[in-house]
């Protein structure tokens, strides 16, 4: 397992590198960064690389249901994915997820 943070150019305009820098600015553990980025990437890929600005609470719920019903992930894995997506949307993108009922 890699414990040396991936170098990220501070001038990057891509969303995942910017999210990495945001997580680092919060002094979160590198393992947290890896986990959150993993779930955000998986979420984006699930919706055919749709930009997260075009996705909302409904798609998050759909993704979490897919994880449970199709992938048979544990409740804790589902919670981790939810926490990563909530952090991404509320803290990084500064978007409310008021309609999220999961």
C-alpha positions as CSV (number, residue, x, y, z in Angstrom):
1,X,0.0,0.0,0.0
2,X,1.3,3.5,-0.9
3,X,1.8,5.8,2.1
4,X,3.5,8.6,0.3
5,X,1.0,11.2,-1.0
6,X,0.6,11.5,-4.7
7,X,2.2,14.8,-5.8
8,X,-0.5,17.3,-6.9
9,X,0.3,20.5,-8.8
10,X,-1.3,23.3,-6.9
11,X,-2.4,24.9,-10.2
12,X,-4.4,21.9,-11.3
13,X,-7.9,22.6,-12.6
14,X,-9.1,19.0,-12.6
15,X,-11.6,18.2,-9.8
16,X,-9.9,15.1,-8.2
17,X,-6.5,16.8,-7.8
18,X,-8.2,19.9,-6.4
19,X,-10.2,17.6,-4.0
20,X,-6.9,16.0,-2.9
21,X,-5.4,19.4,-2.1
22,X,-8.6,20.3,-0.2
23,X,-8.4,17.2,1.9
24,X,-4.7,17.9,2.6
25,X,-5.5,21.5,3.6
26,X,-7.8,20.0,6.3
27,X,-4.9,17.9,7.6
28,X,-6.8,14.7,7.2
29,X,-4.9,11.4,7.2
30,X,-3.5,10.2,3.9
31,X,-5.5,7.0,4.3
32,X,-8.7,9.2,4.6
33,X,-7.6,11.0,1.4
34,X,-7.2,7.7,-0.4
35,X,-10.6,6.4,0.8
36,X,-12.5,9.6,0.0
37,X,-11.0,9.9,-3.5
38,X,-11.6,6.3,-4.2
39,X,-15.4,6.6,-3.5
40,X,-15.7,9.9,-5.3
41,X,-14.0,8.5,-8.4
42,X,-16.2,5.4,-8.2
43,X,-19.3,7.5,-7.9
44,X,-18.3,9.6,-10.9
45,X,-17.5,6.5,-13.0
46,X,-20.8,4.9,-12.0
47,X,-22.5,7.7,-13.8
48,X,-20.3,7.4,-16.9
49,X,-17.9,10.2,-15.9
50,X,-20.6,12.8,-15.5
51,X,-19.3,15.9,-13.8
52,X,-20.3,15.9,-10.1
53,X,-21.9,19.4,-10.6
54,X,-24.6,17.6,-12.7
55,X,-25.2,15.0,-10.0
56,X,-27.2,15.4,-6.8
57,X,-28.8,13.7,-3.8
58,X,-30.9,11.4,-6.0
59,X,-27.9,10.0,-7.8
60,X,-26.0,9.5,-4.5
61,X,-29.0,7.5,-3.2
62,X,-29.1,5.5,-6.4
63,X,-25.3,4.8,-6.1
64,X,-25.6,3.7,-2.5
65,X,-28.5,1.4,-3.3
66,X,-26.5,-0.1,-6.1
67,X,-23.6,-0.8,-3.7
68,X,-26.0,-2.5,-1.3
69,X,-28.2,-4.4,-3.6
70,X,-25.8,-5.3,-6.5
71,X,-22.4,-5.2,-4.9
72,X,-23.5,-6.6,-1.5
73,X,-21.2,-4.2,0.4
74,X,-21.4,-4.1,4.2
75,X,-23.2,-1.4,6.1
76,X,-19.9,0.1,7.2
77,X,-18.6,0.2,3.6
78,X,-21.8,1.9,2.6
79,X,-21.4,4.4,5.4
80,X,-17.8,5.1,4.3
81,X,-19.0,5.8,0.8
82,X,-21.7,8.1,2.0
83,X,-19.3,10.0,4.3
84,X,-16.9,10.5,1.4
85,X,-19.7,11.8,-0.9
86,X,-21.2,14.0,1.8
87,X,-17.7,15.5,2.5
88,X,-17.1,16.0,-1.2
89,X,-20.4,17.8,-1.9
90,X,-20.9,19.7,1.3
91,X,-17.4,20.7,2.3
92,X,-15.5,20.8,-1.1
93,X,-18.2,21.7,-3.6
94,X,-20.2,23.7,-0.9
95,X,-23.5,22.1,-2.1
96,X,-26.4,21.2,0.1
97,X,-27.7,17.7,0.2
98,X,-30.9,18.5,1.9
99,X,-32.9,15.9,-0.1
100,X,-30.6,13.1,0.9
101,X,-32.7,10.6,2.8
102,X,-30.2,7.7,3.0
